[in-house]
Amino acid sequence: MSSPKQPCQKPENLNGKPEECSPEQIRKCHGDVKKHPCVPQKPAK
């Protein structure tokens, strides 16, 4: 379970910030997803 201070769902696999994860790291943690679930999405304008 993630906390507000640690938005990453898999902090044990995190090497930096969730925004810095490579596509391979995202696939390893979350499977084949279109967007990294640990990175907050900016609302569309």
C-alpha angles and dihedrals in degrees: 000000000000127000129211091256093047109039093172114110092205106035091162088067096042117113097176133340120338088243088062097055115122120232088254092054091048090050091049093052103034108017123232103345129155095222132026104256092207094062114081110239117232113234115253116248 
